[in-house]
């Protein structure tokens, strides 16, 4: 893929990232609302999973496998925060950062899964464009989304551990 073809993809990913950041703007939301907003997002992701399953295409089923793993990680991250963090000072910088990264990656995967469903419906209109959407989403699911497992470990093991500077 040449530079000219990659620029639209880069802009798409950047715009997607900024939109998703608004959804997961702060781990404090999960603390303050007891995980309500996070659970609403989880239900929306589950709806997309059902749509992927109904699609029954090979691409959709592969995306479904990865998206389900990501949703489960996000769900565990939300529950971990709700259970263990009562105030802002209960969470160290590293754990907050891990939570935001989990949100960003999983919500990006969710939007890409929705794009795959749309691409499968509209595939005949512009084969190259929609095929590229599917390839990009497949790459993201297989190469970026699995990182949430390591981030989840960082989050769950880091809860209650403050920054080193707090102990000096």
BELZIWO-V577845 format. One record per backbone hydrogen bond with DSSP energy under -0.5 kcal/mol. CO is the residue of the C=O (numbers start at 1). NH is the residue of the N-H. If there is no record, write none. Layout:
BEGIN
CO:NH, CO:NH
END
This chain:
BEGIN
2:6, 3:7, 4:8, 5:9, 6:10, 7:11, 8:12, 9:13, 10:14, 11:15, 12:16, 13:17, 14:18, 15:19, 16:20, 17:21, 18:22, 19:23, 20:24, 22:25, 26:29, 26:30, 27:31, 28:32, 29:33, 30:35, 31:34, 33:36, 35:39, 36:40, 37:41, 38:42, 39:43, 40:44, 41:45, 42:46, 43:47, 44:48, 45:49, 46:50, 47:51, 48:52, 49:53, 50:54, 51:55, 52:56, 57:61, 58:62, 59:63, 60:64, 61:65, 62:66, 63:67, 64:68, 65:69, 66:70, 67:71, 68:72, 69:73, 70:74, 71:75, 72:76, 73:77, 74:78, 75:79, 76:80, 77:81, 78:82, 79:83, 80:84, 81:85, 84:86, 87:90, 88:91, 90:160, 92:96, 93:97, 94:98, 95:99, 96:100, 97:101, 98:102, 99:103, 100:104, 101:105, 102:106, 103:107, 104:108, 105:109, 106:110, 107:111, 108:112, 109:113, 110:114, 111:115, 112:116, 113:117, 114:118, 115:119, 116:120, 117:121, 118:122, 119:123, 122:125, 122:126, 126:130, 127:131, 128:132, 129:133, 130:134, 131:135, 132:136, 133:137, 134:138, 135:139, 136:140, 137:141, 138:142, 139:143, 140:144, 140:145, 144:147, 145:148, 146:149, 146:150, 147:151, 148:152, 149:153, 150:154, 151:155, 152:156, 153:157, 154:158, 155:159, 158:161, 160:162, 163:166, 164:167, 165:168
END
